[in-house]
Each structure stands twice: as C-alpha cells, then as structure tokens.
Amino acid sequence: MRKLVSRRRFVTSALTGLLAAPLVARAAGRRAGKAKSAAPAVIPSAIHPAIACSTNGHPRGIEKAMAMLLAGADTLDAAVAAVNLVEDDPNEHGVGLGGHPNEEGVVELDSSCMHGPSQNAGAVASLRNIRNPSSVARDVLWHTDHVLLVGEGALRFARARGFVEENLLTEDSRRAWMEWKSKLSREDDWLEPEEKRPEKAPVPPKDRIKGTIHFSTCNAKGEVSGVTSTSGLAWKIPGRVGDSPIIGAGLYVHGKVGAAGATGRGEACILASGANTVVDGMERGLHPTDACLAAARRVVELNPMPYLWKDGKPAFNVTFYAVNVRGEVGSAGLFPATFAACDAKGPRREDCAYLYRAG
C-alpha cells in the first residue's frame, strides 16, 4: 500500500522523543530507588498519540493534528484544525467551501464534534453561508447548553460568534449542479410510495455524489475526541440532514473508551446508530477494526430500502473509523476502501476491513 510520507521525518522524530520520555522516567526511578528504600513511583505505560480519519483528511490535516497533539494541544482542537483545512479547500466538493449544493443550488453544511475529556458534544445542521461548520459546532459545545442547532438558528448563532458569511457555491459546484438539473430523473430524492415498500421488487440504484470527512484523535494521556463534517448528499432536498451532525450516528465519543465516526450513506448510518455501535463494540473489548465491522453488519441488517440492493448486496457504502484510548486505530465498511492513520508508525494509508467484495 502506498505510504504518504510528507514531513514524515518531523512526525517520526517527534513521536520518538515522546515515547522515549517514559523510558527516561523509569530509568530515573530505578536510579532513585538505589539511593533510597522508598516504594518506586507508579509510571503509566506510554500511549501512542493516534489519529484515524477518512482519506480526504490526509496528509496535511494529519500532519497538523499530530503536531498539535505532540505539542500538548486539546484533542478536539487538533481534530477541528485538521478538518478546517478540508473545509477551506474549494476543490473538496463534499465538505465546506465548494461543497455540492442541494437541489435548489444552495450549499447546506452539517457537522458535529465530541470532546472525550468532558463528554460534551456540539453540532450544527443545514447551516448556510459559513464555511467551517466544525468550528461552529465546537462553539455550540463550549458556549451553549445545547447539543444541536439547525438552519436559521445555527446561522444566527454563528453570526453572534463572529463567523463571516460568504457564498459557498463555487463555479465548479455550480456547473455540476446545473448539469444535474439538465437531466432530472430518478437521481433526485422524490420517491413513489411503492418504492419504499419492502415487498416490492428492487429498482435500479442511484449513483449519487457524496462527501464527508471524519477525524478521530487520541493523545499521549489517552484522551480522545472526534469531528465529522460534510455538505451532505449532492442535490438533496433542502433541509435534508444526514448522519454527520447526529451524535451516535455519524460521530460518537466515550472518554473512557474511544472515538468513532462514519462516511457514506447517512440515512443507513442513522438507522443503525452507527458510530455509537462502534464505540459500544470497543467498550466490550473489540479492537477498533472489529468494532467497525460489527457496525457495518448492523448497517446491512437494518437497511430496509428495496431500491438500495443490487445483486444481493447493498447498493451503497458506509465506512467507519475509530481510535481507542490505547491509541489503537481501525476502520471497516461494507465494501473495500482505504483510511488514513497516524501513530508511532507515522502517517499512512491502510486498507479498511470490509464485508463485501466490490462488484
């Protein structure tokens, strides 16, 4: 598998210094023990700072987040800073500025964040005119007694917090929207009632543009946080909200267990309580990869839509990403994919575990 090694020397050397610190402390303790008969100090085992995220968070976001974690920054601040880089990129059409719009040509953004040390969460949905919904979600977490703000209320809150409004529809996204409008068909989200009835025969699946970023972080103290951000399903019905801003669906963090998030078909992840299922699995002792696989199986089990099956397989994908408080990372989904990670081994891409072969 191809490795991305931009600034690898910096990250590796910094990690080496971090992991060497407990060894130095233990050596100092042994020397002190020879001089005194006092009971030795209890030195906690080293935890590798770790990141697990979707591949659109790599490599710049991983490098920035890891540098912040190594410098002692809060795990949520590191995750938000990494996600901001993607939200600011007009060429990333599934997140932030330049995200694909709804069916009326308006970009609506969703995001959630969760802070393991405090077990707090914040989220926004259907937010217009603000390119960094993850930062607004963090402000919901820290500056309100609420978890989720939506629509006009979320925009008013963002204004009050000093966020600057702008037109998020770039020329590339506008052209893609106009092309879609020129050939409206079954690609839209309006269904006949019969299409949702399980007893009906499946209909051809939709080929739709999606895009989301998830970022989970763990520091050397075993503190975890997570962020998920998206512009949602392209050409969606205005006001549609997927799993990304839903705590327990597109993101969940348990401060004593780990963090997890998802990308892919949001409706399927909501019905399966996807991210919460991953964290539950880690709490039961599963490795992050195995916990992600368990959540993927649950997505398949609870997928009720007949038009979302093809040749006996789901006609969509959901991918989960997770890191536990020991700094172990993992990812799995319905179909083959890759994810981005960083720990003592440095930044890299890895294959996700999966349930079905493609095709």
C-alpha positions as CSV (number, residue, x, y, z in Angstrom):
1,M,0.0,0.0,0.0
2,R,1.4,3.4,-0.9
3,K,2.5,5.4,2.0
4,L,2.3,9.2,2.2
5,V,5.5,10.5,3.9
6,S,5.2,14.2,3.6
7,R,7.0,15.7,6.7
8,R,7.5,12.1,7.9
9,R,10.8,12.8,9.4
10,F,9.3,15.5,11.7
11,V,6.4,13.4,12.9
12,T,8.6,10.3,13.5
13,S,11.3,12.1,15.4
14,A,8.7,13.9,17.5
15,L,7.0,10.7,18.3
16,T,10.3,9.0,19.1
17,G,11.0,11.8,21.6
18,L,7.6,11.5,23.1
19,L,7.8,7.7,23.5
20,A,11.3,7.9,25.0
21,A,10.1,10.1,27.8
22,P,8.5,7.3,29.9
23,L,11.7,5.2,29.5
24,V,13.8,8.1,30.8
25,A,11.4,8.5,33.7
26,R,11.6,4.8,34.5
27,A,15.4,4.9,34.4
28,A,15.4,7.9,36.7
29,G,13.1,6.0,39.1
30,R,15.4,3.0,39.2
31,R,18.4,5.2,40.0
32,A,16.4,6.9,42.8
33,G,15.4,3.5,44.1
34,K,19.1,2.6,44.6
35,A,19.7,5.7,46.7
36,K,16.5,5.3,48.8
37,S,14.5,2.4,50.0
38,A,11.2,4.2,49.3
39,A,8.5,2.5,47.2
40,P,9.0,3.1,43.5
41,A,6.7,5.6,41.7
42,V,4.0,4.2,39.5
43,I,4.8,5.1,36.0
44,P,1.9,4.8,33.5
45,S,2.6,2.9,30.3
46,A,3.1,5.0,27.2
47,I,0.2,5.7,24.8
48,H,1.0,6.5,21.2
49,P,-0.8,9.6,20.1
50,A,-3.0,8.4,17.3
51,I,-5.3,9.6,14.5
52,A,-7.9,7.7,12.4
53,C,-9.7,9.5,9.6
54,S,-11.2,9.4,6.2
55,T,-8.6,9.7,3.4
56,N,-9.6,13.2,2.5
57,G,-8.1,14.3,5.8
58,H,-4.6,13.1,4.8
59,P,-1.8,14.2,4.6
60,R,-1.9,17.9,5.6
61,G,-4.7,17.5,8.2
62,I,-2.9,14.6,9.8
63,E,0.4,16.4,10.0
64,K,-1.2,19.5,11.6
65,A,-3.2,17.5,14.1
66,M,-0.3,15.3,15.1
67,A,2.0,18.3,15.5
68,M,-0.7,19.8,17.8
69,L,-1.1,16.6,19.8
70,L,2.6,16.3,20.3
71,A,2.7,19.9,21.5
72,G,0.1,19.2,24.1
73,A,-3.0,20.7,22.4
74,D,-6.5,19.6,23.3
75,T,-7.6,16.6,21.2
76,L,-10.8,18.3,19.9
77,D,-8.8,21.5,18.9
78,A,-6.4,19.3,16.9
79,A,-9.3,17.5,15.1
80,V,-11.1,20.7,14.3
81,A,-7.9,22.3,13.0
82,A,-7.4,19.4,10.7
83,V,-11.0,19.4,9.4
84,N,-10.8,23.2,8.8
85,L,-8.1,22.6,6.2
86,V,-10.5,20.4,4.2
87,E,-13.5,22.7,4.8
88,D,-11.4,25.6,3.4
89,D,-10.4,23.7,0.2
90,P,-12.7,24.7,-2.7
91,N,-11.7,21.6,-4.6
92,E,-13.1,19.2,-1.9
93,H,-16.7,19.1,-3.1
94,G,-18.1,17.1,-0.2
95,V,-17.1,19.5,2.6
96,G,-17.3,23.2,3.4
97,L,-16.5,25.8,0.7
98,G,-17.3,24.4,-2.7
99,G,-19.5,21.6,-1.3
100,H,-22.1,20.3,-3.7
101,P,-25.4,22.2,-3.1
102,N,-29.0,21.0,-2.5
103,E,-31.5,20.7,-5.3
104,E,-32.1,24.4,-5.2
105,G,-28.4,25.3,-5.6
106,V,-27.8,26.2,-2.0
107,V,-24.8,24.7,0.0
108,E,-26.0,23.4,3.4
109,L,-23.4,22.1,5.8
110,D,-23.6,19.7,8.7
111,S,-21.0,19.0,11.4
112,S,-20.7,17.5,14.9
113,C,-17.9,17.3,17.4
114,M,-17.4,15.5,20.7
115,H,-14.9,16.0,23.4
116,G,-13.9,12.9,25.3
117,P,-12.4,14.6,28.4
118,S,-15.6,16.5,29.2
119,Q,-18.0,14.1,27.4
120,N,-19.6,17.2,25.8
121,A,-20.9,17.5,22.2
122,G,-21.9,20.2,19.8
123,A,-23.4,20.1,16.3
124,V,-25.0,22.2,13.6
125,A,-27.2,21.1,10.6
126,S,-28.4,22.8,7.4
127,L,-26.0,25.7,8.1
128,R,-25.7,28.1,5.2
129,N,-23.0,30.7,4.3
130,I,-20.4,29.6,6.9
131,R,-17.5,27.5,5.5
132,N,-16.3,26.0,8.8
133,P,-19.3,24.2,10.4
134,S,-17.0,22.1,12.6
135,S,-15.8,25.3,14.3
136,V,-19.4,26.5,14.8
137,A,-20.2,23.0,16.3
138,R,-17.3,23.4,18.7
139,D,-18.7,26.8,19.8
140,V,-22.1,25.1,20.3
141,L,-20.3,22.6,22.6
142,W,-18.4,25.2,24.7
143,H,-20.7,28.2,24.7
144,T,-24.3,26.8,24.9
145,D,-26.3,24.4,27.0
146,H,-27.4,22.7,23.7
147,V,-26.0,20.0,21.5
148,L,-27.6,20.7,18.1
149,L,-28.5,23.9,16.3
150,V,-30.1,23.9,12.9
151,G,-30.9,26.1,9.9
152,E,-31.5,29.8,10.6
153,G,-30.9,29.4,14.3
154,A,-27.5,27.9,13.6
155,L,-26.6,30.7,11.2
156,R,-27.7,33.4,13.8
157,F,-25.5,31.7,16.4
158,A,-22.6,31.6,14.0
159,R,-23.0,35.4,13.3
160,A,-23.1,36.1,17.0
161,R,-19.9,34.2,17.5
162,G,-18.2,36.3,14.8
163,F,-18.2,33.9,11.9
164,V,-18.1,35.6,8.5
165,E,-20.8,34.8,5.9
166,E,-19.9,34.1,2.3
167,N,-21.3,32.4,-0.8
168,L,-20.1,28.8,-0.6
169,L,-21.2,27.8,-4.1
170,T,-18.1,27.8,-6.3
171,E,-18.1,27.8,-10.0
172,D,-17.2,24.2,-10.3
173,S,-20.0,23.2,-7.9
174,R,-22.5,25.4,-9.7
175,R,-21.7,23.8,-13.1
176,A,-22.1,20.3,-11.6
177,W,-25.5,21.4,-10.1
178,M,-26.6,22.8,-13.5
179,E,-25.6,19.6,-15.2
180,W,-27.7,17.6,-12.8
181,K,-30.7,19.9,-13.3
182,S,-30.5,19.5,-17.0
183,K,-31.3,15.8,-16.7
184,L,-33.5,15.4,-13.7
185,S,-34.7,11.8,-13.4
186,R,-34.6,9.1,-10.8
187,E,-31.4,10.7,-9.5
188,D,-33.4,13.0,-7.3
189,D,-34.8,12.1,-3.8
190,W,-38.5,12.1,-4.6
191,L,-39.9,8.6,-4.5
192,E,-43.2,7.0,-5.2
193,P,-44.7,5.5,-2.0
194,E,-44.4,2.0,-3.5
195,E,-40.6,2.3,-3.9
196,K,-40.2,2.2,-0.1
197,R,-42.3,-0.9,0.5
198,P,-40.1,-4.0,1.3
199,E,-42.3,-6.4,-0.6
200,K,-41.7,-4.6,-4.0
201,A,-39.0,-5.7,-6.4
202,P,-35.8,-3.7,-6.2
203,V,-35.4,-0.8,-8.7
204,P,-32.1,0.4,-10.2
205,P,-29.9,2.0,-7.5
206,K,-28.9,5.7,-7.7
207,D,-25.4,6.8,-8.4
208,R,-25.1,9.9,-6.2
209,I,-22.2,12.1,-5.2
210,K,-21.3,12.1,-1.5
211,G,-18.5,13.5,0.6
212,T,-17.7,13.7,4.3
213,I,-14.6,14.0,6.5
214,H,-14.3,12.3,9.8
215,F,-11.3,12.8,12.2
216,S,-10.7,11.0,15.5
217,T,-7.8,11.8,17.8
218,C,-6.1,10.3,20.8
219,N,-3.3,12.0,22.8
220,A,-0.5,10.6,25.0
221,K,-2.8,10.7,28.0
222,G,-5.4,8.5,26.3
223,E,-7.8,11.5,25.8
224,V,-10.0,11.2,22.7
225,S,-12.2,13.5,20.6
226,G,-13.8,13.4,17.2
227,V,-15.2,15.6,14.4
228,T,-17.4,14.8,11.4
229,S,-18.2,17.5,8.7
230,T,-20.0,17.4,5.4
231,S,-22.0,19.2,2.7
232,G,-24.2,16.1,2.6
233,L,-25.7,14.3,-0.3
234,A,-25.4,16.3,-3.5
235,W,-28.7,17.7,-4.8
236,K,-30.5,16.7,-1.6
237,I,-34.0,18.0,-0.7
238,P,-33.4,21.3,1.1
239,G,-33.2,20.7,4.8
240,R,-32.1,17.1,4.5
241,V,-29.8,16.1,7.3
242,G,-27.7,13.0,7.2
243,D,-25.7,11.2,9.9
244,S,-22.8,13.7,10.2
245,P,-24.4,16.1,12.8
246,I,-26.3,13.3,14.6
247,I,-24.5,12.3,17.9
248,G,-24.4,8.5,17.9
249,A,-24.8,8.2,14.1
250,G,-22.0,10.0,12.2
251,L,-20.0,10.6,15.4
252,Y,-19.7,9.2,18.9
253,V,-17.0,9.6,21.6
254,H,-16.8,7.9,25.0
255,G,-14.0,9.5,27.0
256,K,-13.1,6.2,28.7
257,V,-13.4,4.0,25.6
258,G,-12.7,5.8,22.3
259,A,-13.9,7.8,19.3
260,A,-15.6,6.8,16.1
261,G,-17.3,8.3,13.1
262,A,-18.6,7.5,9.6
263,T,-18.8,8.4,6.0
264,G,-21.1,7.1,3.3
265,R,-24.9,6.9,3.1
266,G,-26.1,8.9,6.1
267,E,-29.6,7.5,6.3
268,A,-28.3,4.0,6.7
269,C,-25.9,5.1,9.4
270,I,-28.7,6.9,11.3
271,L,-31.0,3.8,11.2
272,A,-28.1,1.7,12.6
273,S,-26.8,4.2,15.2
274,G,-23.5,3.5,13.5
275,A,-20.8,5.4,15.5
276,N,-22.4,4.5,18.8
277,T,-22.4,0.9,17.7
278,V,-18.6,1.1,17.1
279,V,-17.9,2.6,20.5
280,D,-20.1,0.0,22.2
281,G,-18.0,-2.6,20.5
282,M,-14.8,-1.1,21.7
283,E,-16.3,-0.9,25.2
284,R,-16.9,-4.6,25.0
285,G,-13.2,-5.1,24.3
286,L,-13.2,-5.3,20.5
287,H,-10.3,-3.9,18.5
288,P,-11.3,-0.7,16.6
289,T,-11.3,-2.6,13.3
290,D,-13.6,-5.4,14.7
291,A,-15.9,-2.8,16.3
292,C,-16.2,-1.1,12.9
293,L,-17.0,-4.4,11.3
294,A,-19.7,-5.0,13.8
295,A,-21.3,-1.7,13.0
296,A,-21.1,-2.4,9.3
297,R,-23.0,-5.7,9.8
298,R,-25.6,-3.7,11.7
299,V,-26.0,-1.3,8.8
300,V,-26.7,-4.2,6.5
301,E,-29.1,-5.8,8.9
302,L,-31.1,-2.6,9.4
303,N,-31.2,-1.4,5.8
304,P,-34.9,-1.6,4.8
305,M,-35.0,0.1,1.4
306,P,-35.6,-2.3,-1.5
307,Y,-34.2,0.1,-4.1
308,L,-30.9,0.1,-2.2
309,W,-30.0,-3.5,-3.0
310,K,-28.3,-4.9,-6.2
311,D,-27.3,-8.5,-6.8
312,G,-27.9,-9.4,-3.2
313,K,-25.6,-6.6,-1.9
314,P,-26.2,-3.1,-0.6
315,A,-26.0,-0.6,-3.4
316,F,-24.2,1.9,-1.2
317,N,-21.3,2.1,1.2
318,V,-20.7,3.2,4.8
319,T,-17.2,3.3,6.2
320,F,-16.4,3.6,9.9
321,Y,-13.2,5.0,11.5
322,A,-12.2,4.6,15.1
323,V,-9.4,5.1,17.7
324,N,-9.5,3.8,21.3
325,V,-7.9,5.2,24.4
326,R,-4.9,3.0,24.0
327,G,-4.1,4.7,20.7
328,E,-5.2,1.7,18.5
329,V,-6.8,2.6,15.2
330,G,-9.0,0.8,12.8
331,S,-11.6,1.1,10.0
332,A,-14.1,-1.1,8.2
333,G,-17.1,-0.7,5.9
334,L,-19.4,-2.5,3.6
335,F,-17.0,-2.5,0.6
336,P,-13.3,-2.1,0.1
337,A,-11.9,1.3,0.8
338,T,-8.8,2.9,2.5
339,F,-8.5,5.1,5.5
340,A,-5.8,7.4,6.8
341,A,-4.0,6.9,10.1
342,C,-1.0,8.1,12.2
343,D,0.6,6.8,15.3
344,A,4.1,5.7,16.2
345,K,4.5,4.3,12.7
346,G,3.9,7.7,11.2
347,P,1.3,8.9,8.7
348,R,0.0,6.4,6.2
349,R,-3.0,4.9,4.3
350,E,-4.3,1.5,5.1
351,D,-6.9,-0.8,3.7
352,C,-10.2,-1.0,5.5
353,A,-11.7,-4.2,6.6
354,Y,-15.0,-4.9,4.7
355,L,-18.0,-7.2,4.4
356,Y,-18.4,-7.5,0.6
357,R,-16.1,-7.5,-2.4
358,A,-16.8,-4.8,-4.9
359,G,-18.9,-5.6,-8.0
